[in-house]
Amino acid sequence: MSKRVLISGASVSGPSLAYWLVRQGWDVTVVERAPRLRADGYAVDFRGDALGLLEDMGILDEVRGHETHMLGTDLIDADGVRTGELPAEAFAGELEVPKPDLTRILHRITADDVHYVFDDSISALAQDGTGVHVEFERGRPADFDLAVGADGVYSTVRRLAFGPHQEFVKHLGMSGAYFTTANHLGLDHRGLLYTAPGHAVYTFSSDDPDRLKVSLSFATDSADVDRLDRARQEDLARAACADAGWEVPHLLKEMTAATDYFFASACQVELDRWSDGRVVLVGDAGYCAAPTSGMGTSQALIGAHTLAARLARHGGDHTTAFCEYEKQLRPYVAANQEIGREGAKRFGA
Ligand SMILES: Cc1cc2nc3c(=O)[nH]c(=O)nc-3n(C[C@H](O)[C@H](O)[C@H](O)COP(=O)(O)OP(=O)(O)OC[C@H]3O[C@@H](n4cnc5c(N)ncnc54)[C@H](O)[C@@H]3O)c2cc1C
């Protein structure tokens, strides 16, 4: 009988791991808290070995078909005067696509072989020498050989198996409000970046020429601001940008009008170990490098592939497989997290 694995999270690392494990004969279930495949998220980019993995998965050309084709980012001062330029690769890596397109493709190539369950979450995990007993918020309890947390920075699997978020989620000193607005600046596959002490505004237009994507970032003391209500977050953004020049007063008004607003702090996830018995973490859940690293998506793909490859090599010996997965990936993650910390400092944190 096939070994059974439960993966929590259907974004990047979860479906990527599912793809590889199905090929090894695993019986794979993916549970996703969202009621359907998530269509939110801005652009994500790929660098280094991640492109080779997309090719190995047979989706490189299709992913390339959604490339944002960004041309670069102009640096501007408080009067909107151009002071320099960042090349396209600075934000777009070697290939950049809208996140929902990537998520949709990863789901499509796994949907026939993987049992996807939406609108549910793991609520309890108990393991012994033979397996993991899992309870769900909605579905019936079930037993698996392994359970994987691919459920992002605020991973439920990590909280249940390793401990509370505050032990592992490190705030990098900045948070941001994200939204779209009409492209009143006429940007065409270009970005504008305005930074000042304590805040930074990045805006760009790519796949939809009528819309600007905006991030208003500002210095914060703690990621607890993520859990405040929207009105309070907006108050903080307005206070932090009170003296800001350029288009910021207009963008602050557009923030309040936006229907696609979301808020996120720049955080990293740091754990001494990525597995506990039969439970293992992959992607942002285990080792988020922060959005300022630009490496999150590549790391999620590479992490999933490394974990699957080690499980393939060691057959039923998950303990050795998890140990080697971590040993192989740690240096790569450490380097990406260093980039993430440096990036946060450049953004004024
Ligand atoms: C604002 C922002 C900008 C970013 N910009 C970039 C960029 O430019 N380039 C780049 O490469 N990366 C970027 N990233 C990072 C990138 O999106 C992540 O690193 C990458 O998506 C990690 O994938 P993941 O699958 O591990 O986690 P996630 O993409 O976070 O997915 C986690 C999934 O788990 C689900 N989930 C959560 N809780 C539960 C639960 N209890 N039960 C079941 N499911 C659950 C979520 O709904 C989600 O679908 C950015 C991230 C943010 C927040």
The ligand as an SDF file (V2000), in Angstrom:
LIG
                    3D

 53 58  0  0  0  0  0  0  0  0999 V2000
    4.1240   41.0710    0.2490 C   0  0  0  0  0  0  0  0  0  0  0  0
    4.9540   39.9440   -0.2780 C   0  0  0  0  0  0  0  0  0  0  0  0
    5.7400   40.1360   -1.4170 C   0  0  0  0  0  0  0  0  0  0  0  0
    6.5200   39.0910   -1.8990 C   0  0  0  0  0  0  0  0  0  0  0  0
    7.2890   39.3020   -3.0180 N   0  0  0  0  0  0  0  0  0  0  0  0
    8.0270   38.2830   -3.4960 C   0  0  0  0  0  0  0  0  0  0  0  0
    8.8380   38.4440   -4.6600 C   0  0  0  0  0  0  0  0  0  0  0  0
    8.9050   39.5310   -5.2390 O   0  0  0  0  0  0  0  0  0  0  0  0
    9.5660   37.3930   -5.1090 N   0  0  0  0  0  0  0  0  0  0  0  0
    9.4880   36.1620   -4.4940 C   0  0  0  0  0  0  0  0  0  0  0  0
   10.1180   35.2270   -4.9630 O   0  0  0  0  0  0  0  0  0  0  0  0
    8.7440   35.9790   -3.4060 N   0  0  0  0  0  0  0  0  0  0  0  0
    8.0260   37.0070   -2.8870 C   0  0  0  0  0  0  0  0  0  0  0  0
    7.2700   36.8190   -1.7660 N   0  0  0  0  0  0  0  0  0  0  0  0
    7.3900   35.5590   -1.0490 C   0  0  0  0  0  0  0  0  0  0  0  0
    6.6640   34.4190   -1.6760 C   0  0  0  0  0  0  0  0  0  0  0  0
    5.3200   34.7520   -1.9360 O   0  0  0  0  0  0  0  0  0  0  0  0
    6.7720   33.2420   -0.6880 C   0  0  0  0  0  0  0  0  0  0  0  0
    8.0920   33.1060   -0.2510 O   0  0  0  0  0  0  0  0  0  0  0  0
    6.3770   31.9630   -1.3450 C   0  0  0  0  0  0  0  0  0  0  0  0
    5.0740   32.0800   -1.8120 O   0  0  0  0  0  0  0  0  0  0  0  0
    6.4560   30.8140   -0.3200 C   0  0  0  0  0  0  0  0  0  0  0  0
    5.6050   29.8140   -0.7030 O   0  0  0  0  0  0  0  0  0  0  0  0
    4.9480   28.8250    0.3490 P   0  0  0  0  0  0  0  0  0  0  0  0
    4.0800   27.9240   -0.4670 O   0  0  0  0  0  0  0  0  0  0  0  0
    5.9770   28.2270    1.2250 O   0  0  0  0  0  0  0  0  0  0  0  0
    4.0600   29.7430    1.3240 O   0  0  0  0  0  0  0  0  0  0  0  0
    2.8330   30.6810    0.9770 P   0  0  0  0  0  0  0  0  0  0  0  0
    2.8960   31.1860   -0.4170 O   0  0  0  0  0  0  0  0  0  0  0  0
    2.7470   31.6770    2.0800 O   0  0  0  0  0  0  0  0  0  0  0  0
    1.5660   29.7220    1.0450 O   0  0  0  0  0  0  0  0  0  0  0  0
    1.0470   29.1860    2.2310 C   0  0  0  0  0  0  0  0  0  0  0  0
   -0.3050   28.5660    1.9030 C   0  0  0  0  0  0  0  0  0  0  0  0
   -0.7900   27.9160    3.0690 O   0  0  0  0  0  0  0  0  0  0  0  0
   -2.1310   28.2670    3.2620 C   0  0  0  0  0  0  0  0  0  0  0  0
   -2.4430   28.1350    4.6800 N   0  0  0  0  0  0  0  0  0  0  0  0
   -2.1360   28.9810    5.6920 C   0  0  0  0  0  0  0  0  0  0  0  0
   -2.5700   28.4880    6.8590 N   0  0  0  0  0  0  0  0  0  0  0  0
   -3.1530   27.2910    6.5820 C   0  0  0  0  0  0  0  0  0  0  0  0
   -3.7660   26.3010    7.3780 C   0  0  0  0  0  0  0  0  0  0  0  0
   -3.9030   26.4270    8.7100 N   0  0  0  0  0  0  0  0  0  0  0  0
   -4.2560   25.1910    6.7740 N   0  0  0  0  0  0  0  0  0  0  0  0
   -4.1430   25.0310    5.4260 C   0  0  0  0  0  0  0  0  0  0  0  0
   -3.5850   25.9500    4.6250 N   0  0  0  0  0  0  0  0  0  0  0  0
   -3.0800   27.0590    5.2010 C   0  0  0  0  0  0  0  0  0  0  0  0
   -2.2490   29.6850    2.7300 C   0  0  0  0  0  0  0  0  0  0  0  0
   -3.5900   30.0220    2.4210 O   0  0  0  0  0  0  0  0  0  0  0  0
   -1.3630   29.5880    1.4880 C   0  0  0  0  0  0  0  0  0  0  0  0
   -2.0830   29.1160    0.3780 O   0  0  0  0  0  0  0  0  0  0  0  0
    6.5010   37.8280   -1.2470 C   0  0  0  0  0  0  0  0  0  0  0  0
    5.6940   37.6380   -0.1100 C   0  0  0  0  0  0  0  0  0  0  0  0
    4.9460   38.6830    0.3790 C   0  0  0  0  0  0  0  0  0  0  0  0
    4.0870   38.4730    1.6300 C   0  0  0  0  0  0  0  0  0  0  0  0
  1  2  1  0
  2  3  1  0
  2 52  2  0
  3  4  2  0
  4  5  1  0
  4 50  1  0
  5  6  2  0
  6  7  1  0
  6 13  1  0
  7  8  2  0
  7  9  1  0
  9 10  1  0
 10 11  2  0
 10 12  1  0
 12 13  2  0
 13 14  1  0
 14 15  1  0
 14 50  1  0
 15 16  1  0
 16 17  1  0
 16 18  1  0
 18 19  1  0
 18 20  1  0
 20 21  1  0
 20 22  1  0
 22 23  1  0
 23 24  1  0
 24 25  2  0
 24 26  1  0
 24 27  1  0
 27 28  1  0
 28 29  2  0
 28 30  1  0
 28 31  1  0
 31 32  1  0
 32 33  1  0
 33 34  1  0
 33 48  1  0
 34 35  1  0
 35 36  1  0
 35 46  1  0
 36 37  1  0
 36 45  1  0
 37 38  2  0
 38 39  1  0
 39 40  1  0
 39 45  2  0
 40 41  1  0
 40 42  2  0
 42 43  1  0
 43 44  2  0
 44 45  1  0
 46 47  1  0
 46 48  1  0
 48 49  1  0
 50 51  2  0
 51 52  1  0
 52 53  1  0
M  END
$$$$
